[in-house]
C-alpha cells in the first residue's frame, strides 16, 4: 500500500514540476526573449523572474505549481523513510548466503573449510 503512495507522490511531483517549469519557460519567453534565455540557461534566473513578475497572477500560479511538485517529492521521500518497502519473506535479513545461481562455485573467494592452506615455499639459502 505504501508503495502505491510513494509512486503517486513521486510521479505527481515529477509531473507538476515538469509542467510548471515548461509553463514558466513559455511565460518567460512571452514576457521578453532575454528573460526566456536567462530562464533556460541561468540556473537561478527563474527565481528572479518570478520575484520581479510576482504581481502577474499567471506567473505566480506557475511558481506555485512548481512548489507543489517539490512538496510532493519531499512528501514521497518522507513516506519512503517512514514506511520502508517490506522485506521479501523468502530472504532472511541476517543470513549471508548468496542466492542460488547457475554459475559454478569457482567464483567463491572465501577459503574452503575442507582444504588446508597451501604450504609456504621454502626460502633458498
Secondary structure, DSSP 4 states (H G I P E B T S, - for coil): -HHHHHHHHHHHHHHHHHHHHHHHHHHHHHH-HHHHHHHHHSTTHHHHHHHHTTTSHHHHHHHHHHHHHHHHHHHHHHHHHHSPPPPPTTS-TT--PPPP-SS-GGG--SPPSSSPPPPPPPPP-
